[in-house]
Amino acid sequence: MIELNDDKCMHCGACVGACPANAIYLNEVILDFNDDCTDCGLCVRACPVGALSLIRTRGLKVPAVTA
């Protein structure tokens, strides 16, 4: 999961250009990710101010499917 620190984000668009899944949307006010995000972390590396972080969700419990 990608986490955004809004206080650091400059809305420069570096992350948008780095995303191979086209999962990041940006306007003057908001930076948002859609469901196409694969958590590859390329946007995190592209951010010049460190506004993005990759949060690993290893061990996340998925609810059982009941029929």
C-alpha positions as CSV (number, residue, x, y, z in Angstrom):
1,M,0.0,0.0,0.0
2,I,1.3,3.5,-0.9
3,E,1.0,6.1,1.8
4,L,1.0,9.8,1.0
5,N,2.2,12.6,3.3
6,D,0.1,15.6,2.1
7,D,2.3,18.0,4.0
8,K,5.4,17.1,1.9
9,C,3.7,16.6,-1.5
10,M,4.5,19.5,-3.9
11,H,2.2,18.1,-6.7
12,C,5.1,18.0,-9.1
13,G,3.9,14.9,-11.0
14,A,7.1,12.9,-10.8
15,C,5.2,10.0,-9.3
16,V,2.5,10.1,-12.1
17,G,5.2,9.8,-14.8
18,A,6.9,6.9,-12.9
19,C,3.8,4.8,-12.5
20,P,3.7,1.9,-15.0
21,A,0.0,1.1,-14.2
22,N,-1.3,4.7,-14.7
23,A,-2.8,4.4,-11.2
24,I,-2.0,7.9,-9.9
25,Y,-4.1,11.0,-10.6
26,L,-3.0,14.5,-9.8
27,N,-4.5,17.9,-9.8
28,E,-3.7,21.1,-8.0
29,V,-5.4,19.9,-4.8
30,I,-5.2,16.2,-4.6
31,L,-3.0,13.2,-5.4
32,D,-4.9,9.9,-5.5
33,F,-4.3,6.3,-6.4
34,N,-6.8,4.0,-8.1
35,D,-7.3,0.2,-7.8
36,D,-4.8,-0.4,-10.6
37,C,-1.9,0.3,-8.2
38,T,0.4,-2.7,-7.9
39,D,2.5,-1.4,-5.0
40,C,5.6,-1.6,-7.1
41,G,7.1,1.4,-5.3
42,L,8.4,3.2,-8.5
43,C,6.4,6.3,-7.5
44,V,8.1,6.2,-4.0
45,R,11.5,6.2,-5.6
46,A,10.5,9.0,-8.1
47,C,9.3,11.4,-5.4
48,P,11.9,14.1,-4.9
49,V,10.7,15.1,-1.5
50,G,9.9,11.8,0.1
51,A,6.1,12.3,0.3
52,L,5.3,8.7,-0.6
53,S,6.1,5.6,1.3
54,L,5.5,1.9,0.6
55,I,3.8,0.2,3.5
56,R,4.2,-3.6,3.4
57,T,1.0,-5.5,4.4
58,R,2.7,-8.9,4.9
59,G,0.6,-11.0,7.2
60,L,-2.6,-9.2,6.5
61,K,-5.5,-11.4,7.4
62,V,-8.1,-11.9,4.8
63,P,-11.6,-12.7,6.0
64,A,-12.8,-16.3,5.2
65,V,-15.4,-16.6,2.4
66,T,-18.6,-18.2,3.7
67,A,-21.1,-19.8,1.4
